[in-house]
């Protein structure tokens, strides 16, 4: 499998007003465990410079099975259980295929 076969994701998490730091803290809390999950190549949180209060996750996974295991795993499900509390809009995912 080459890097162009891996699945890359961009996840946008837009915080409710007043919940920005709580969202950041919750995301940062799961990063170490997620990075240890099988098939995780990259799991890198960013804060948007253009859209304050938006956390942008840049992720790379070996395959769809790794993503499926991640979304069913304890770290993501614990975070997702709090999305109603933190997010102003639904999580937006963009799936990418690397060209080069």
Buried (B, 14 or more C-beta within 10 A) or exposed (E): EEEEEBBBBBBBBBBBEEBBEBBBEBBEEBBEBBEEBEBBBEBEBEBEEEEEBBBBBBBBBBEEEBBEBBEEBEBBEEBEEEBEEBBEEEEEEEEEEEEE
